[in-house]
């Protein structure tokens, strides 16, 4: 492994903890390892993380000095909230005397709901600050209240000042007092810059509630990694698809909630390099579905216990059907697939029969997986005493939909015996091979139709092309759901390479990320937007991001006056990219295939050293009230941006592009905006503008007007030489 640049990712799942090593230069998988997830160990999931890392280093022969990056996802924060494994939190609210009547009840949270029947206990104190109070007297008041709440059993503290969005000095004073007393604390201004005292206080309190356990876990992980001789920065997966360093996690562990599903999406973007598509991570019990548009996954505001918190999470939607879902039966048909899985019921898949089991003796039996469930779930009894069942994985194998070499490839003779037993029980299907295939199709049809509404909704909400969307399958059960779903929806699909460890790969490949959001009085003020952008850049660079890789996306919500700057960058690492370039013919063929046109009907629009933009006239059917209308057809000029390796980095159903230099970029942007802007009730609507600068895609979409686009473009291009190549893309 001499001189290798190894990135290690560790994904903590419900059953197993997977660790992978990825070559940072070529983005290829070097090796993988898995151990049981250590839920009950004294150290919690940290034990499994350490064991998986040790096994990976040993089996792959990786020298610690060759590890340039190490990150892990964690279920610890999520489990703590679901199970109520949190400490009692002392909430210290503050405001000036004039606002105390309103601020005090807004910081008194009582019992905070975390999940169904699960709560976090809090104590509350409030300081109505007299502006004439001395600094020492103010600190004395803080100390008195913190120690009083400590005596009530509080083990962590949330400090929340009504004015901290604009001036955090009082919160900073209280945090310093807490540190002097050796108390764990978090502040409202640390978790959010948004107005809304109650929500900000709730977010800080929940963050404080998981601080002790998360810090203990982080310390153990860090100690073990350092003892292994690895000096690379240790990163933690965030719920928005990026990673943060340990220092950030120790302040805001709440950001790691729901980091498991985020890891798979990160892999789709960074490892599979999907620019536009729907990603389905299929496990044994459920399928997580998300959309990727223009190389970015959509994020949304999170809720905990049914209440809003100031935290952003990827828009991942979970469906209760997957590779191990059980069938429910009536007297003559399959009536449902899921939500219970073979794992929950303690049944073996017919595709993976137990040793010494006699598949020829399968007999249908109806079971109740859990006491509260109905008693119509399918089990297959055998003379060997080990009960099996049929699942979507079995059906997909029978219909030849599982690719060779996939981890879901099963024992076809056992599967045939299982479906034969089922067809005998459901006499309406008859007997024989054709009856078994009809039953397998019926099973997968029910499973697919559970996913279709979510896939369609994500396509519409993210403005993906409904005719050309690619379905990408990840997770060990991908082949059980995705191929048949794509067939029903008449869409292209692909199963990710190394799908069974795709989440761990996503952790290894994730970018360092930070989101800074703030409410501003005037969302058209360019200075405020640029200042927020600069703050986000400084934050990710402080965590170790290579400045040359940092990209920033600005979102403006004019209704709520929120400006949000999200910066992403790759961790610093040596080595040049070893991926081989694809020739012009190959890149053109990739673009044509994506647009579903022939290469001869595809033209090169413009190019730079790193990117080539292709376009073609694409005809698509229309719709009316979501109903397809094939006779309502329209034609638009679609675009595909292809990089040197042949990866499609950007797609547009309709668009235009110009090649220019840095000095000519402003003129090109103005030209494209004026040529393709539309007018409506809300006034002028500008197209989405993106810049291709070097190897980076700079996303300027979502801004309100021409001047904001131009201001951010100037900022992005300021470091480039005057004659630097720039491609300007307009999507409309």
N, C-alpha and C positions, 0 to 999 in steps of 0.2 A: 504493500500500500504506500510505498515511498512517494512523497510529493503529490499525493492525492488530496483533493479538496472534498472532504466527506461531510455531508449534512445528515444529521440524525433526527428522525421524527419518531415520537412515541405517542400512540393513541390509546387512551384508556377507555375500553368498552365495558359493557355490562358483564360480559363473560370472560373475555380475554383482553390482555394488554399487548398490543402489537408494537414492535420496534422495527424500523427500517433504516438502512443506510443508503443514501442517494449520492452519486457522484455530482458534486456541484458544478463541474465543468461541462459534463455531457448530459446531465439530467437523466442518467440511467440508474436503475436500481442495482445496488451492489449486493445487498443481502437483507434478510429479514429474520425476525425471531418473535416468538410469542410465549407468554406465561399467563396463568390464570390471574384475573384481576383480584387484588388483595383487599376486598371490602372489609373483612373482619380483622385484619392484622392490626396490632396496636398502632402502627404508623399509618393506617388507612391505605389509600391507593398509592401512596408514595413508595411502599414496599414493592409493589408490582412494577412501578416505573424503574426503580433501581435494579430489580432482578432482570427485567427485560433488557435494560441497557447492558448489564454485565454479560448476559447470554449472547447478545448481538456482537459485542466486541470480541468475545471468545470465538464464536463460530465463524465469524467473517475475517478474523485475523486483522482487525483494525487497530492500528497504533493510535493511542490517545492524542499524540501530537498532530495527527492528520485530520482530526475532527475540527472543522471550522465553524460549525453551527450545531446547536442542539436545542430542540424545543419539544414540548409535550402538551397535549390537551389534558384536561382533567374533568372528571365527573364529580370531584369533591364538593365544589360550590353548589352544583345542581342538587346533588344528593343531600347536602346539608339543609337546603331549603325544603326539599320534598319530605324529608324525614324529621324536620324540626331540630336538627343537630346544630343549634346555634346557642350563643350565650345571651344572657340578659344584657340589654344595652341601656346605658344612661344617656338621655338626650338633654343637652344643655342648649336652650334657645336664648337668643339675644336680640335686642333691638333698642332704638332710642325710646325714651319715655312716651313720646307722642304716638307711637305706633304699637306700644306694648299690648293694648287691648285687643288688637287683631293678630299680632305675631305670636303671642303666648299660646292661644288655643291651636294655632296652625302648627306649632312644634310639639304639642302634646299628642302623642300617637297612640297611647294605650297599647292594646294587644294588636300586633301587626299580623294580618293573615298572610301566610306563605304558600299554602296549598290547602286542599280540602281537609278541614279538621286540624290543620297544623298552624300554630301561631308562634310569634316571637314576643317575649315580654319586654317591656321598657319601663324605665322610671323617667321622671321629667322634672327639670328645674328651669327657671327662667330668670334672666337678668335684664331689667329695664334700665339701660345704661344712662346715667347722668353724665352729660358731656363734660361737666366740671370735675369729675372724679379723677383722682391721681392714678398713675399707672400702677403703683404698688397696691393701692386700695382695690383697683379693678382686678389685679391678679389674685389678691386675697379672696375676693368674692368668688372667682372661678375655682380656686383651690378648695374652698369650703364646700361648694356644690358638688364638685367631682368626688371628693372624699365621702360626702354624705351618700351619694348614689352608690359608691363602692361598698359602703357598709350595708346597703340594701341588696347586695349580691350582683351588682353590675360588673362585668369583666371587660367591657369595651364601651367606648363612648362616641357619640355623634355630636359635633359642635355645629350649630346652625344659626347664623346671623341673618336677619331679614335683609340686610343691605350688602351681603357678601358678593353678590354678582358685580357690583360696582366698586366695592371697597372691602377687601378681605382681611383688613388689618386686625379687627377684633377676633375673628376666627383664628388668625395666625398666633395671636397672643395666647388664646385658650389652648391651642395645640402645643405651644411651647411649655405651658404650665403642665399639661398632661404628660409630656415627654419628661419633664423634670421629676414628676411623681412616679414615673415608670409605668404609666397607664397607656394602653392601646387606644388610639382615637383616630377618627377621620372627620373631615369637615365638609360642609355643603359645597364650598367653592372648589374642593378637590374633585368631587364627583360630577359637578355640572356648573356651567356658567349661565344656565337658563333661569329666568324668573319663574316664580311659582314656589313659594316658600314651603308649602306642605309636601309637594312632590319631591322637592330637593331634599327636605329633611328626611322623608321616608327612604329615599335612595341612600342617603348617608347612613341611616340607622341600619338598614339591611346590610350594607357594606360592612359596618362595624360588627354586626352579629356573626359574620363568618371570618372576621379577621384572625382570631386566635388560631383556629384550626388550619386556615390557609397558610398563615405565616409559619406554623409548625411544620406543615408539609413541605413548604418551599425551602425551609432551612435544612430539612433532612435530605431533600433531593439535591440541593446545592452542595452539601457536605459530601454526599456519596459521589457525585459527579467529579468534584475536585479530587477526592481520594483516588478516583480511577485515573487521574493524571490528565483529565480534559480541562483545558484552560479557556475554551471557547465560551462566548456569552451564552447564558441559559435563558431561553425564551419560553413564554407561556402562551398558548392559543387563546385568542379572544373570541367572543361570540360574533364579531363582525367579520371574521375571516382572516384577520391579521394576527400578528404576535406582538407581545410586549415583554420588556425585560423584567427581571425579578423585582427591581426597585419599584416599578410601576405596579406590579401585581400586589406587592406588600401594601400599597396605598389603596388600590382599587380592585380587590379580588372579585367584586361583583361583575367585572368585565369578562371573567372566564366562564360565567354561567352560559350553558348551551354551546360550549366550544366544540363538543363532539360533532354535531351536524355541520358546523362551520368548517371543520377540517376537510371533509369530503368535497365541499364546494371550492375550497382553496386549491385542492388537487386538480379539480376540473379546470381551473383557471391557469395555474402555474405549471402543472405537470402535463396534463392533457392539452393545455393551451386552447381551450374552447373559447371562442370570442362571442358567439351567439348560439344559444341552445338551451335545452332543459335537461338538467342533471337529476338523475334518480339514483339515490344510494339505497340499495335494497339489502336489508338484513334478513333475519329469520322471522321477525314478528311484524315489523313496520317498514315503510318506505318513506324516506325523506326526499321531498321534491323541491327544487329551486330553479330559478331562471338566471341565465347569464346573458347580459346584453352589452354589446360594445366592450367586452372584456371585463365587465364589472357585475358583481352580484348585487341585487337589490337588498337594502337594509330597511328596517322598520323599528319603531319604538317598541320596547319590551313592556310586558306586564308581569307582575309577580303577585300571586294570590288574588288575581282579578283586579289589581290596582296598577295604575301607570307608575313607572319609574323612569328616571332620566338615564336610560341606557339604550344603546343601539344594538340590534342583533340582526343577523342575516334573515331574510324572508324565506325561511325553510318551513314547508308545510308537510305535516306527517299524516300518512294514510295507513290505516290498520290492515294492511295486506302486504305479504312479502313471500320470500322463498319457502318458509316453513308453515304458512297458514293452513289451518285445518278446514276440512269441508264440513258443512252442515247438510243433513239429508232429510228429505221427506220420504214418504213411502215409495215415490216413483221418480225422484229427481234430486239433483244438487240444488239447494236453495240459497246457499251462501258460501263464501270463502273468507275465513277469519271471523272476528278479530283474534281469536285464540290461535296460538301456534303450537307446533309439536313440542317445542321446548317447554312451554308452560304445562302441557299435559303429560310430559314424561314419555313421549312416544318417539320411536325411531322413524326416520324417513324410509319408505320402501326403496328409495334410490340408494340409500346407504344402510343396508340391512346389518343387523347384529351378527356377529360370528356364530356359526352353528345354527342359525335360524333357518327354518324350512319355509321358504317363500311359497312353495307349492301348496302349503296348507293354510294359506291366508283365508280367514273368514271375517265377514263384516260384523262389527259390533259397534253399538252407539254408546258414547261415553259423555260424561260431564267433566270438563277439564278442571273447573273450579266450582266450589259449592254454589255460588250464585249464578252459574251458567245454566243454559238449557242442556238437555240430555240427548241432543241429536248430532253430536260431533262424531266423525268417522274414526274408528280404530280398526286395525286388522290384527286379529288374534292369530297366533301360530302355535303349533304343538310344542315349540321350544319355550313357550311362556313369555317371550319378549314381545310386547305389542308394538306394531308399526302403524303407519298411516300413509295416505297419499297427500301430496302437497303440490303447489305450483312447480316446484323443482322437478318432481316426478313427471308431471304432465309435459313440461317443456322438453325433458329428455325423450319422452315417448314420441313427441312430434318432431324430433330432430332439430330443435331450436337452440340447443346448448353447443357452443363451439368446442371443437376438440382442444384438449388441454386446459379447459376451464375448470375451476375448482368445483363446479356444480355437476360435472359429468358423473352419472350414476350407473348403478347395476341395472342394465336394461331388462334382464330376465326377471329380476325381482319386481321391477316396475310393471312389466306386462302381467305378472301374476296378480299384482294388486288391483290393476284395472279390470282384469278378468273377474276377480271376486266381486268388484263393485258392479260390473255390468250384470252379473248373476243376481245381485241383490235388487238392482233397479231394472226390472225386466223390460221396461219400455224401450231400452236401447238395443235389445237383442244380445247376441253373443258374437265372439270373434274379434279379429284385429280391428275391423272398421268400427265396431261398437266401442271398443276401448279408445280409439282416436276421437270419436264423437264426444265421449265423456271428458277426455283430456281437453278438447277444445271448449266444451261447456265450462269446465273449471277455470281455464285461463280467460275466457270471455267475461266471466263474473269478476275475476280479479282485475282485468284491464279496465272494465267500466267503473270500477271504484277510483281509478287513477285519472281517467279521462277528464272529468270536470276540472280538477286541479291543474292539469297540464294546459287545458284550454284557457283557464283563467290567467295563468302565468304568462302564456303567449300573448294574450290580449293586453294585460296590464303592463307588460314590458315592451310592447310594440314590436314583437318579433314577427317575422313573416310566417303566417299560419300554414303556408304551403311548403316552406323550405326549412322549417325548424328541424334541427338535429336532436334526437333523443340520445343522451349519453348515460350508460349504465355503469354504476360502481357498486361496491359491496359484494359480499360473497354470494348473494342471491340475485344478482343483476340479470343473469341469463334466464331466470325463472319468470321474470315479469316484462323486461324491456323489449325483447324481440317480438313477442306476441302483441304487446301494446302498440309498437310501431307499425305492425302489420294492420291492426284494426284502424289506426289513425292515418294510415297511408303516409307515414313519415320515414325518413332515413334514420338509422340508429347505429350505434357502435357500442361495444362493451369495452370498458377501459382495460388496458393492459395492467396486470397485477391488481385486478379489481378487489380481491379479498383484503388487501392492505392499503386501499386507496386513501383512507383517512389518515393513516400514519404517514404516507407519502405527502399528503397535503400539509401536515404539520411540518415536515422537513423542508418543504418548498415555500412555505408561507412568507409573506412580506411583513416587515415591521410596519406597524400601522398606528395612527393616532387620529382621532377626530376631535376637533375643537369647534364647539358651537356656541353661539352667543346671539342674544336678541339686541338689535340695533335700532336706533330711532329712525334711520333712513336707509332702507335696503339698497338704494341706488348709490349710496356714498362709496366711491371707489377706495378711498383711504382706509375705511374700516374693513373692507373686503381684503385688501392687500395686507393689512396688519394681521388679520386672522390667518391668512395664508402663510405669512412668514412665521407665525407662532407654531403652526402645525409642522412646518418644515424643520424648525429648530428642535421640536420635540422628538421627531423620529431620528434626526441626526444624533441627538443626545443619547438615544437608545442603541446606536451603532449602525444606522443605515448609511450606506454609501451615498454621498451627496449627488453623485452622477446618475444614480438610479431613482431618485425621489420624484414622484409624480403627485400632483395635487388636484383634487376635484372639488369644485365649489358648488354648493347647492344654496339656493335662495328661496325661502318661503315668504312671499310678500304678505300672505294673510296673517301669519304669526310673527312676522318681522325677525325670523330666525335665519341667520347666515351660518352655514356649516362648511368647514374646511376639513377635508380628509386627505391626509398625506400618507403615501406608501413608499417604501424603499427596501431594496435588498440589503441584507447584512453584508458588511465588508468581508470579502474573501479574496484570496489570491487565485491566479489561474485564468487562462483565456478560455473562451467558449469553444468547445471542440465539435459542436454540431456542424455537420456538413451542409453546404449550400445546395439548393436544387436549381437546375437550369431553367431557362426561360420557358421552355416547352412544358416542363413539369409544373411550374408555378401557374401557368395559364390553364393547364388541364385541371389543377386543383380548384381554381376559381370557377371554371366552367361547371365542374361537377357540383360545386356548392350552389350555383345558381340554376342548376338543372337545364343547362343549354349545351349545345355542342361547342367545342373549342373554336371552330371556324366562325361562330357567331359571337365570339368574345373578343373584345379589343382592349389594348393597353391604353389607359387614360393618361397616366404619368408615372414617373418613378423617381426614386432616390437611391442612394447606395444601399440602404437597408430594406426598402419597401418597393413593391410594384402594385399599382392600383389598376384593376381590370374592371370593365363594365360591359353590360349587355342589356338589350331590351328583353324584359321578362314579362310574360303574360300570365295573369292569375285570375281565378274566378272570384266573383263578388259574393256578398252575403246580404241577407235582409233579416233583421232581428235575430242574428246569430245562426240563421239557417243558410247553408250553402246554396248559392244560385249559380250553377256552372255557366248559364247563358249570359250572366252579367260579367263580362270579362273586361279587364283594363290592362294597359301596358305601361310600364315605367322603366326607367334606366337604372338598373341595380348596380351596386358597387361591391367589390371585394378587395380588401387590402391584404396582400400576401407578403410575408417576410421572406428572407433569404432561404430559410429552411423549408419553405412551402407551407407554413402554418398560416391559416387565415386569422388575422388579428382583428379585423373589423369588417362588419357587414352592414349594408344599407339597402333597404327595399327600394329606395329611390334616393339618388344623390348626385353630387357633382364634385369635382376635385380640380385643384390647380397646383402646379409646381412653381416654386419661386425661391428666392433667397431670403435671408432674414430681413434685409432692408425692404424687400418687396412684399413681405407677408401682410402688412397692414392693408395695403392696397388690394391684395387678393382676397382678404377677409371681407372687406367692404363690398367688393364686387359680388362675391357669392351671397352675402346677406341681402343686398339690394335685388339681386336677380331672383332670389327664391323666397323672400319674405312674403307672408300672406297677411291679409287684414280681416279682422273680425270684430265682434262686439267688444272685445277687450283691447282693441287697437292693433298695433303692429305685432305680428308673431314671427320671430326670426327662426331660421333653421338651426339645428344643432351643429356647432362648429367644433372640429377636432384638428389638432396639428400633429403631424408626424415629424419629429425633430430628432435626428440621429436615429437611435433604435427605440426611442420613446414614443408612446402615444399620449398626447396631452389633451385631455377631455375638457372642453370649455362649454359643454352642453348644460342646459338648465339655468343659464343666466338670463336676465330680464331684457337687456337691450344691447345695442351695438357697442356703446361705450364701455360697458362692463366687459364684454368679450375682448375688446381691443386693449383695455387696461391690463387684463390678466395675460393676454398674449404678449404684450410688451415685457411683462415681468418674467414670463417663461423664456423669452428669447433673448433677454438682456445679456446673458453670459455667452451667447453664440457669436462667432465671428460674422462680419457683415455679409460674406458670400456663402454662409452655411446653407445647405440644402434644407428646404422646408416644403412639406406637402400640406395643403389646406384642404380639408374635407368638409362638405356640407351634407348633412342628412336631413331629409324632409319627407 
